[in-house]
Structure formats: C-alpha cells, structure tokens
Amino acid sequence: MTTTATQVDLPVGTWTLDKAHSSVSFVARHMMVTKVRGSFHAYDGKVEVAENPADSFVNIEIEANSVSTGSPDRDGHLISPDFFDVVNYPTIQFVSTDIRQGSGHWQLTGDLTIKDVTRPVTLEVAFHGTETNPWGKSIAAFTATAEVDREAWGLTWNVPLESGGLLVSKKIKLEIEAQLIKA
C-alpha cells in the first residue's frame, strides 16, 4: 500500500539506508526494443529528516564498479572508459537540493554526479509507510524513480543500427527501492 504525500509521518532524525532491503537499479533499451536491467550492489545512503520536510536532506553514494547486469562482458564494458570509467571516477553520488510535496507523491531534486559531471535530477518519490521491525527498530520504505539522458553525464558510447536506431538507449530509467532504519 502506498501512502499519499499528505499522510507521511516520518520521525525527525537520521535514517540510514538498509542495504539488505534496498536496491539501486536502472533500465535501458537494447537495440531500441529490449529492456536491459542493471543494478549497483555497493552503495550507502543517509537521510536527515527535519521538522519541516522541505528542510530534509538525502545523500547517496554508489561504487560504480559494483554495476551488475547479469552479463560479465557487458558489466566489463560499463566499468570501462566508454561508460563509467571506474578507474578515474570510482563513485556516483546524489545529494538532494530540494524536497517538495506533489500530488500524491514527493519530488526529490538533487545533484547527480557521474564522472565528475554534476546535473540536477528530480526523482518522483512514493512513501510506503513506517513500521517497527522484530528487533525494535523503526523502518520506513520509499520508491524513487526518474528518467535521465545518460549523455548529459558524458556516457555517449553507442553504435548506430541499420534500422536507424541505436544499440543503447539515451534515456535510462532509474529505480530506487529504499528501506531506511532510524539511527
């Protein structure tokens, strides 16, 4: 069940990303027709919830070399200089700059940095509620999505297809499933 933005009741304080119950992933089109899914397995994040939700803060850091698409050859290409260039740019970072209540959701805007290129991104965020886990810890769950143009971060490698399309889509869908634990 998704809670609407007006029903968010998230206690003030520091929340950390529960990596065992979260995911940071993306979807791209291959040859313009097939969806290819990938994820990052090494990341960390923190949310500072303020009395006024608009004053809250989100910071997520991802290890770029932890990318996995289920294909070792493709993963090797993604960490190469053609894409993430992990030798020179080992981390991807998102730092929030604005949080706004939308119609039934939140909009979280922040600076996404990939390969030392920083661009603003707005994530559509759905709050799924809070609960107390069996060990007495408060948890909260969110889903965040956005569509970005990877070329804005210098991720421009591609191959033209005979049909006129491209091997890899320029548009990438970002998907984050976040379970937070109150510190």
MILUMBA-875724 format. One record per residue: residue number from 0; residue in three letters; x, y, z of N, C-alpha, C in turn. Coordinates in nm, 2 decimals, decimal comma. Each point is the difference from the previous one (the first is absolute). Example, Ala and Ser with C-alpha at 12.3 -4.5 7.8 and 13.67 -1.06 7.14 Angstrom:
0;ALA;1,32;-0,57;0,78;-0,09;0,12;0,00;0,09;0,12;0,00;
1;SER;-0,04;0,11;-0,07;0,09;0,11;0,00;-0,08;0,11;0,08;
***
This chain:
0;MET;0,08;-0,12;0,00;-0,08;0,12;0,00;0,09;0,12;0,00;
1;THR;-0,03;0,09;-0,09;0,08;0,13;0,00;-0,08;0,11;0,08;
2;THR;0,08;0,07;0,08;-0,06;0,11;0,08;0,01;0,12;-0,08;
3;THR;-0,10;0,08;0,00;0,01;0,13;-0,08;0,09;0,10;0,08;
4;ALA;0,04;0,10;-0,08;0,10;0,10;0,06;-0,06;0,07;0,12;
5;THR;-0,13;0,02;0,01;-0,06;0,07;0,11;0,00;-0,09;0,13;
6;GLN;0,02;-0,13;-0,02;0,00;-0,09;0,11;0,14;-0,04;0,06;
7;VAL;0,10;0,06;-0,06;0,14;-0,04;0,05;0,02;0,04;0,14;
8;ASP;0,03;-0,10;0,08;0,03;0,02;0,14;0,14;-0,06;0,04;
9;LEU;0,10;0,07;-0,05;0,14;-0,05;0,02;0,06;0,07;0,11;
10;PRO;0,04;-0,07;0,11;0,06;0,07;0,11;0,13;0,08;-0,03;
11;VAL;0,02;0,12;0,06;0,11;0,08;-0,02;0,13;-0,07;0,04;
12;GLY;0,11;0,01;-0,07;0,12;-0,05;0,04;0,08;-0,06;-0,12;
13;THR;0,10;-0,08;0,04;0,09;-0,06;-0,10;-0,05;-0,14;-0,03;
14;TRP;-0,01;-0,03;-0,13;-0,04;-0,13;-0,05;0,11;-0,05;-0,09;
15;THR;0,03;-0,13;0,00;0,10;-0,06;-0,09;-0,06;-0,10;-0,09;
16;LEU;0,06;-0,02;-0,11;-0,05;-0,09;-0,10;0,03;-0,14;0,04;
17;ASP;-0,10;-0,08;0,01;0,01;-0,15;0,03;0,03;-0,07;-0,13;
18;LYS;0,13;-0,02;-0,02;0,04;-0,06;-0,13;-0,05;-0,14;-0,02;
19;ALA;-0,03;-0,08;0,10;-0,05;-0,13;-0,01;-0,15;0,00;-0,06;
20;HIS;-0,07;0,11;0,02;-0,14;0,01;-0,05;-0,02;0,12;-0,09;
21;SER;0,10;0,04;-0,08;-0,01;0,11;-0,09;0,07;-0,04;-0,13;
22;SER;-0,03;0,08;-0,11;0,07;-0,03;-0,12;0,01;0,13;-0,08;
23;VAL;0,11;0,01;-0,08;0,03;0,12;-0,08;0,02;-0,06;-0,14;
24;SER;-0,10;0,02;-0,09;0,01;-0,06;-0,13;-0,04;0,09;-0,11;
25;PHE;0,01;-0,05;-0,13;-0,03;0,08;-0,12;-0,05;-0,09;-0,11;
26;VAL;-0,06;0,06;-0,09;-0,05;-0,07;-0,12;0,03;0,08;-0,12;
27;ALA;0,06;-0,07;-0,10;0,04;0,06;-0,13;-0,06;-0,09;-0,11;
28;ARG;-0,02;0,06;-0,12;-0,04;-0,07;-0,11;0,12;-0,05;-0,08;
29;HIS;0,00;-0,13;-0,04;0,10;-0,05;-0,09;-0,06;-0,02;-0,14;
30;MET;0,07;0,05;-0,10;-0,05;0,00;-0,14;-0,14;0,06;-0,01;
31;MET;-0,03;0,09;0,09;-0,13;0,07;0,00;-0,12;-0,08;0,03;
32;VAL;0,01;-0,13;0,02;-0,12;-0,08;0,02;0,01;-0,08;0,13;
33;THR;0,11;-0,04;0,05;0,01;-0,09;0,12;0,04;0,09;0,12;
34;LYS;-0,06;-0,03;0,11;0,04;0,06;0,13;0,11;-0,08;0,06;
35;VAL;0,11;0,07;0,04;0,11;-0,06;0,07;0,00;0,07;0,14;
36;ARG;0,00;-0,08;0,10;0,00;0,04;0,14;0,14;-0,01;0,06;
37;GLY;0,04;0,09;0,08;0,12;0,00;0,07;-0,02;0,05;0,14;
38;SER;0,10;-0,03;0,09;-0,01;0,06;0,14;0,14;0,02;0,05;
39;PHE;0,01;0,07;0,11;0,13;0,02;0,07;-0,02;-0,07;0,13;
40;HIS;0,11;-0,07;0,04;-0,01;-0,08;0,12;0,08;0,06;0,12;
41;ALA;0,07;0,11;-0,02;0,08;0,06;0,10;-0,04;0,15;0,01;
42;TYR;-0,07;0,04;0,10;-0,04;0,13;0,02;-0,03;0,03;0,14;
43;ASP;-0,01;0,13;0,04;-0,04;0,04;0,13;-0,08;0,12;-0,01;
44;GLY;-0,08;0,02;0,10;-0,09;0,12;0,00;-0,05;0,04;0,13;
45;LYS;-0,03;0,13;0,01;-0,04;0,06;0,13;-0,11;0,10;-0,03;
46;VAL;-0,10;0,01;0,08;-0,11;0,10;-0,01;-0,01;0,07;0,14;
47;GLU;0,00;0,13;-0,01;-0,02;0,08;0,12;-0,14;0,06;-0,01;
48;VAL;-0,09;-0,04;0,08;-0,14;0,05;0,00;-0,01;0,11;0,10;
49;ALA;-0,04;0,12;-0,06;-0,02;0,12;0,08;-0,14;0,02;0,05;
50;GLU;-0,03;0,08;0,09;-0,13;0,04;0,05;-0,09;0,04;-0,12;
51;ASN;0,06;0,09;-0,09;-0,06;0,04;-0,12;0,05;-0,10;-0,11;
52;PRO;-0,08;-0,08;-0,06;0,05;-0,10;-0,10;0,08;0,06;-0,11;
53;ALA;-0,03;0,13;-0,04;0,07;0,07;-0,10;0,15;0,02;0,04;
54;ASP;0,03;0,00;0,13;0,14;0,02;0,04;0,07;-0,13;0,02;
55;SER;-0,06;-0,11;-0,04;0,07;-0,13;0,01;0,11;-0,02;-0,10;
56;PHE;0,08;-0,10;0,02;0,12;-0,01;-0,09;0,03;-0,15;-0,03;
57;VAL;0,04;-0,03;-0,12;0,03;-0,14;-0,04;0,13;0,00;-0,07;
58;ASN;0,09;-0,10;0,03;0,13;-0,02;-0,05;0,02;-0,14;-0,03;
59;ILE;0,02;-0,04;-0,13;0,03;-0,14;-0,04;0,13;0,00;-0,07;
60;GLU;0,08;-0,10;0,03;0,13;-0,02;-0,07;0,00;-0,14;-0,05;
61;ILE;0,04;-0,02;-0,13;0,00;-0,13;-0,06;0,14;-0,03;-0,06;
62;GLU;0,04;-0,12;0,03;0,13;-0,05;-0,06;-0,03;-0,04;-0,15;
63;ALA;0,05;0,07;-0,09;-0,03;-0,02;-0,14;0,05;-0,14;-0,05;
64;ASN;0,10;-0,05;0,06;0,05;-0,14;-0,05;-0,09;-0,11;0,05;
65;SER;-0,10;0,03;0,08;-0,09;-0,10;0,05;-0,12;-0,03;-0,09;
66;VAL;0,00;0,06;-0,12;-0,10;-0,02;-0,10;-0,02;-0,14;-0,04;
67;SER;-0,12;-0,05;-0,02;-0,02;-0,14;-0,04;-0,13;0,00;-0,09;
68;THR;0,02;-0,06;-0,11;-0,11;-0,02;-0,10;-0,03;-0,14;-0,03;
69;GLY;0,07;-0,09;0,06;-0,02;-0,15;-0,02;0,09;-0,04;-0,12;
70;SER;0,08;0,08;-0,06;0,09;-0,03;-0,11;0,14;0,05;0,04;
71;PRO;0,10;-0,09;0,03;0,13;0,05;0,03;0,06;0,09;-0,11;
72;ASP;-0,02;-0,04;-0,12;0,06;0,08;-0,11;-0,06;0,14;0,00;
73;ARG;-0,13;0,01;0,01;-0,07;0,14;0,01;0,05;0,07;0,12;
74;ASP;0,01;-0,06;0,11;0,04;0,06;0,13;0,14;0,06;-0,02;
75;GLY;0,09;-0,08;-0,06;0,13;0,05;-0,03;0,00;0,12;-0,09;
76;HIS;-0,09;0,00;-0,10;-0,01;0,12;-0,09;-0,05;0,12;0,08;
77;LEU;-0,10;-0,02;0,09;-0,05;0,11;0,08;0,10;0,07;0,09;
78;ILE;0,09;-0,08;0,05;0,10;0,06;0,09;0,12;0,06;-0,07;
79;SER;0,01;-0,03;-0,13;0,11;0,05;-0,08;-0,01;0,15;-0,03;
80;PRO;0,10;0,06;-0,06;-0,01;0,15;-0,04;-0,12;0,03;-0,09;
81;ASP;-0,05;-0,10;-0,08;-0,12;0,03;-0,08;-0,12;0,05;0,08;
82;PHE;-0,01;-0,05;0,12;-0,11;0,04;0,08;0,04;0,06;0,13;
83;PHE;0,00;-0,08;0,11;0,03;0,06;0,14;0,15;0,03;0,03;
84;ASP;0,09;-0,06;-0,08;0,14;0,03;0,02;0,04;0,00;0,15;
85;VAL;-0,02;-0,12;0,06;0,01;-0,01;0,15;0,14;0,02;0,05;
86;VAL;0,10;-0,02;-0,08;0,14;0,03;0,05;0,01;0,14;0,03;
87;ASN;-0,05;0,09;-0,08;0,01;0,15;0,02;-0,12;0,05;0,08;
88;TYR;-0,11;-0,06;0,00;-0,12;0,05;0,06;-0,07;-0,11;0,08;
89;PRO;0,05;-0,04;0,12;-0,05;-0,12;0,07;-0,14;0,02;0,06;
90;THR;-0,05;0,12;0,02;-0,13;0,01;0,07;-0,10;0,08;-0,08;
91;ILE;-0,12;-0,03;0,02;-0,12;0,08;-0,05;-0,06;0,06;0,12;
92;GLN;-0,04;0,12;0,00;-0,06;0,06;0,12;-0,13;0,08;-0,03;
93;PHE;-0,10;-0,01;0,09;-0,12;0,08;-0,01;-0,01;0,08;0,13;
94;VAL;-0,01;0,13;0,00;-0,02;0,08;0,11;-0,12;0,09;-0,02;
95;SER;-0,10;-0,01;0,09;-0,12;0,08;-0,02;0,02;0,15;0,01;
96;THR;-0,08;0,07;-0,07;0,00;0,15;0,00;-0,14;0,05;0,03;
97;ASP;-0,11;-0,08;-0,02;-0,13;0,05;0,02;-0,10;-0,12;0,02;
98;ILE;-0,09;0,01;0,09;-0,10;-0,10;0,02;-0,14;0,07;0,00;
99;ARG;-0,09;-0,04;-0,09;-0,13;0,06;-0,01;-0,11;-0,10;0,00;
100;GLN;-0,11;0,03;0,06;-0,12;-0,08;0,00;-0,07;0,02;-0,14;
101;GLY;-0,03;-0,12;-0,06;-0,07;0,01;-0,13;-0,14;-0,05;0,02;
102;SER;-0,07;-0,04;-0,10;-0,13;-0,05;0,01;0,00;-0,16;0,02;
103;GLY;0,00;-0,04;0,12;0,00;-0,14;0,04;0,14;-0,05;0,00;
104;HIS;0,10;0,08;0,00;0,14;-0,05;0,00;0,09;0,12;0,04;
105;TRP;0,13;-0,03;0,01;0,10;0,11;0,03;0,09;0,01;-0,12;
106;GLN;0,06;0,12;-0,02;0,10;0,02;-0,10;0,13;0,03;0,07;
107;LEU;0,10;-0,08;-0,02;0,13;0,02;0,06;0,10;0,04;-0,11;
108;THR;0,04;0,12;0,01;0,10;0,05;-0,10;0,13;0,00;0,06;
109;GLY;0,10;-0,03;-0,08;0,14;0,00;0,05;0,10;0,00;-0,11;
110;ASP;0,12;0,01;0,04;0,12;0,00;-0,09;0,05;-0,14;-0,01;
111;LEU;-0,01;-0,06;-0,12;0,06;-0,13;-0,03;0,13;0,02;-0,07;
112;THR;0,10;-0,06;0,06;0,14;0,01;-0,06;0,05;-0,13;-0,05;
113;ILE;0,03;0,00;-0,13;0,06;-0,12;-0,06;0,11;0,05;-0,08;
114;LYS;0,12;-0,06;0,01;0,12;0,03;-0,07;0,04;0,15;0,02;
115;ASP;-0,02;0,05;0,12;0,03;0,14;0,03;-0,09;0,10;-0,07;
116;VAL;-0,11;-0,04;-0,06;-0,10;0,08;-0,06;-0,12;0,00;0,09;
117;THR;-0,05;0,12;0,04;-0,11;0,01;0,09;-0,12;0,07;-0,07;
118;ARG;-0,11;-0,07;0,00;-0,12;0,05;-0,06;-0,12;-0,02;0,10;
119;PRO;-0,10;0,09;-0,01;-0,11;-0,01;0,09;-0,09;-0,12;-0,05;
120;VAL;-0,06;-0,07;0,09;-0,10;-0,11;-0,03;-0,11;0,01;0,10;
121;THR;-0,12;-0,02;-0,05;-0,12;0,00;0,09;-0,06;-0,14;0,00;
122;LEU;0,00;-0,06;0,12;-0,06;-0,13;0,03;-0,14;0,01;0,04;
123;GLU;-0,09;-0,08;-0,05;-0,13;-0,01;0,05;0,00;-0,10;0,11;
124;VAL;-0,04;0,04;0,12;0,02;-0,09;0,12;-0,14;-0,03;0,06;
125;ALA;-0,02;-0,13;0,02;-0,12;-0,05;0,06;0,04;-0,06;0,14;
126;PHE;-0,07;0,05;0,10;0,02;-0,05;0,14;-0,10;-0,12;0,02;
127;HIS;0,06;-0,11;0,05;-0,08;-0,12;0,03;-0,04;-0,02;0,14;
128;GLY;0,06;0,08;0,09;-0,04;-0,01;0,14;0,12;-0,03;0,09;
129;THR;-0,03;-0,01;0,13;0,10;-0,03;0,10;-0,05;-0,12;0,08;
130;GLU;0,09;-0,07;0,06;-0,03;-0,12;0,08;0,11;-0,02;0,10;
131;THR;-0,02;-0,08;0,10;0,10;-0,04;0,10;0,04;-0,14;-0,03;
132;ASN;0,13;-0,03;-0,03;0,04;-0,13;-0,03;0,00;-0,09;0,12;
133;PRO;0,02;-0,13;-0,01;0,00;-0,09;0,11;0,11;0,03;0,11;
134;TRP;0,10;0,08;-0,04;0,11;0,03;0,09;-0,02;0,14;0,07;
135;GLY;-0,12;0,05;-0,02;-0,04;0,13;0,06;0,05;0,13;-0,07;
136;LYS;0,05;-0,02;-0,12;0,05;0,12;-0,07;-0,11;0,05;-0,09;
137;SER;-0,01;0,14;-0,01;-0,09;0,06;-0,09;0,05;-0,01;-0,14;
138;ILE;-0,08;-0,04;-0,10;0,04;0,00;-0,14;-0,11;0,08;-0,08;
139;ALA;0,05;0,05;-0,11;-0,09;0,07;-0,10;0,03;-0,04;-0,14;
140;ALA;-0,09;-0,01;-0,09;0,02;-0,04;-0,13;-0,05;0,10;-0,11;
141;PHE;0,08;0,01;-0,10;-0,02;0,10;-0,11;0,03;-0,07;-0,13;
142;THR;-0,06;0,05;-0,11;0,04;-0,03;-0,14;0,03;0,13;-0,06;
143;ALA;0,11;0,01;-0,08;0,04;0,12;-0,07;0,03;-0,03;-0,14;
144;THR;-0,05;0,07;-0,10;0,03;-0,02;-0,14;0,02;0,13;-0,07;
145;ALA;0,08;-0,01;-0,11;0,02;0,11;-0,09;0,05;-0,05;-0,13;
146;GLU;-0,02;0,08;-0,11;0,06;-0,04;-0,12;0,10;0,11;-0,04;
147;VAL;0,12;-0,05;-0,04;0,11;0,10;-0,03;0,06;-0,03;-0,14;
148;ASP;0,06;0,10;-0,05;0,07;-0,02;-0,13;0,15;-0,02;0,04;
149;ARG;0,05;-0,12;-0,02;0,13;-0,04;0,04;0,11;0,09;-0,06;
150;GLU;-0,03;0,05;-0,12;0,10;0,08;-0,07;0,03;0,13;0,07;
151;ALA;-0,09;0,05;0,09;0,03;0,12;0,08;0,11;-0,02;0,09;
152;TRP;0,04;-0,12;0,03;0,11;-0,03;0,09;0,12;-0,05;-0,07;
153;GLY;0,00;0,01;-0,13;0,12;-0,04;-0,09;0,00;-0,15;-0,02;
154;LEU;-0,11;-0,07;0,02;-0,02;-0,14;-0,03;-0,05;-0,01;-0,14;
155;THR;0,08;0,02;-0,10;-0,04;0,02;-0,14;0,03;-0,12;-0,09;
156;TRP;0,07;-0,10;0,04;0,03;-0,11;-0,08;-0,13;-0,06;-0,06;
157;ASN;0,00;-0,04;-0,13;-0,11;-0,06;-0,06;0,04;-0,06;-0,14;
158;VAL;-0,09;-0,07;-0,06;0,02;-0,06;-0,13;-0,13;0,02;-0,08;
159;PRO;0,01;0,07;-0,12;-0,12;0,01;-0,08;-0,04;-0,13;-0,06;
160;LEU;-0,14;-0,02;0,00;-0,05;-0,12;-0,06;-0,04;0,02;-0,15;
161;GLU;-0,01;-0,11;-0,07;-0,04;0,01;-0,14;-0,14;0,07;-0,02;
162;SER;-0,08;-0,03;0,10;-0,14;0,05;-0,01;-0,01;0,15;0,03;
163;GLY;0,11;0,06;0,05;0,00;0,14;0,03;0,00;0,03;0,15;
164;GLY;-0,02;-0,10;0,08;0,00;0,02;0,14;0,14;-0,01;0,06;
165;LEU;0,01;-0,02;0,13;0,13;-0,01;0,07;0,00;-0,13;0,08;
166;LEU;0,12;-0,05;0,02;0,02;-0,13;0,08;-0,05;0,02;0,14;
167;VAL;0,04;0,12;0,07;-0,04;0,03;0,14;-0,08;0,12;0,00;
168;SER;-0,11;0,00;0,07;-0,09;0,12;0,01;0,08;0,11;0,07;
169;LYS;-0,04;0,12;-0,04;0,06;0,12;0,07;-0,08;0,02;0,14;
170;LYS;-0,13;-0,03;0,00;-0,08;0,01;0,12;0,02;-0,12;0,09;
171;ILE;0,02;0,02;0,12;0,02;-0,10;0,10;-0,10;0,03;0,12;
172;LYS;-0,07;-0,11;0,04;-0,09;0,01;0,11;0,08;-0,04;0,13;
173;LEU;0,00;0,09;0,10;0,06;-0,03;0,13;-0,11;-0,05;0,09;
174;GLU;0,03;-0,10;0,08;-0,10;-0,06;0,09;0,07;-0,03;0,13;
175;ILE;-0,05;0,06;0,11;0,05;-0,02;0,13;-0,11;-0,05;0,09;
176;GLU;0,02;-0,11;0,07;-0,08;-0,05;0,10;0,08;0,01;0,13;
177;ALA;-0,05;0,09;0,09;0,08;0,03;0,12;-0,08;-0,04;0,12;
178;GLN;0,07;-0,08;0,09;-0,05;-0,02;0,13;0,10;0,07;0,10;
179;LEU;-0,05;0,09;0,08;0,09;0,08;0,09;-0,02;-0,05;0,14;
180;ILE;0,10;0,01;0,08;0,00;-0,04;0,14;0,03;0,12;0,08;
181;LYS;-0,08;0,03;0,10;0,03;0,12;0,09;0,12;-0,02;0,08;
182;ALA;0,09;0,09;-0,01;0,13;-0,01;0,08;-0,02;0,03;0,15;
***
